[in-house]
């Protein structure tokens, strides 16, 4: 029977794996970057990256808000907030490795990046909405063809 992330964290105190999915891009790139997950020491803070369970899946997303008994969490490349109970959080990002270089989640340069990325969220969300609207309008006016799906 496969070992769960919870079991690995309990046994080793940390977990190292390659990311899957695009929800944390551009910070973490799918199948390229390694993440180091540690056991949380108390509650997480705003801007921490939490590893949590959603049903049978494990998800790695950023804490946007801390509330009594739950967190507001969103991927860096997503636009929907998720309400995650404290009990679902099993780990927290401590480091990540990109192109052979290790970065700490406590590093000042990393924290500047995180704050800027989160601050620009409304601009990014508006841009995406306008781009989708422009594409829909172009298709309606016959200026752009619809993509064929397989």
HELIX and SHEET records of a PDB file:
HELIX    1   1 UNK A    5  UNK A   12  1                                   8    
HELIX    2   2 UNK A   86  UNK A   88  5                                   3    
HELIX    3   3 UNK A  108  UNK A  119  1                                  12    
HELIX    4   4 UNK A  121  UNK A  140  1                                  20    
SHEET    1   A 7 UNK A  14  UNK A  18  0                                        
SHEET    2   A 7 UNK A  34  UNK A  38 -1                                        
SHEET    3   A 7 UNK A  89  UNK A  98 -1                                        
SHEET    4   A 7 UNK A  49  UNK A  54 -1                                        
SHEET    5   A 7 UNK A  57  UNK A  67 -1                                        
SHEET    6   A 7 UNK A  70  UNK A  74 -1                                        
SHEET    7   A 7 UNK A  82  UNK A  85 -1                                        
SHEET    1   B 4 UNK A  14  UNK A  18  0                                        
SHEET    2   B 4 UNK A  34  UNK A  38 -1                                        
SHEET    3   B 4 UNK A  89  UNK A  98 -1                                        
SHEET    4   B 4 UNK A 101  UNK A 104 -1                                        
END                                                                             
